[in-house]
């Protein structure tokens, strides 16, 4: 269990440093992340040898972190090249509409793509409001997480299931009822809360930072929509194309489809930067700080999580054997409710993609069996990994990106634990309701 200390350390750093010393954290969070990564790698090298440490580092970076960050960067750049024109006013009806549209888009352009496309205009629409933190919190709930539950393109865990043999439309057929229940409660709840918040504001509104002239609603940088389609095609291609061609890099296998996908995504990002007018980026207040924060923190997370995932994969014989035993009935058959909560709670604090894979393999590992007799279990694992990524800022990468962009625009976002007060107060009771109805 001592091998989990660096991972716990980086989580606590993300949670506590912004509260204790926000200025220091803002200047040195990359060094802190690197320090925790070294706190795992150096003892690992001493105990298991330098070659094993190099292999662990290369495998985590090349096969997991690099594809992850390349996809996020491509979505971040392309979405940042689309400016939604129009001096919209953040009324409760408009804000609720934004969230509903984002929930639909998230399953087709990914939670990252939908979040990056809509977060700036929704902040701009509410920049005259005195209280808009709740808007961003519900945006993370709905657009950055729950909305991405219908297709493998929506969220990385579902894409990993697609690569393992789960058919493309299986998730839409089996998770749609759970998603509709969540949205049917969250959207009206948000509308009521937003209406109440608006009524509590002072009669004298804040000055509107956006232009006062009336702009016709529309899009600038429309060529980036074609690039978004290219991203979807590249990701889909890497799952459909089967090739035995690959490369070995210090013991890590790099398959040709994944390599072509990642090179293609890099080309798409550069193409977006080349064709997007500077004025669009300027009006969008596009900057690299949110992407840099995600990259530095998740590099540390992907490295320090290595022993944690290994202990989970060890099953009942591992240090987390109690977790594995807890998700099965006494006769050894899977308990969908237990899988929903175990996959979900671990996805709240671990990266939800490897967590999904661990429980996918724990339940059976056979996609045909999981889509058939064990369909309720696969639904539980999928819904838990996607939905409960909203429980913390680190549950899903778009959460941190949205937080960073909101703070960059002057929104005073809740602390790590402050955000958890929102998520546990609102979402956990809904997850209990889902358990009662579906699992």
Beta strands, then each sheet from edge to edge (+ up, - down):
strand 1: 83-85
strand 2: 218-220
strand 3: 246-249
strand 4: 252-255
sheet 1: 1+ 2-
sheet 2: 3+ 4-
end
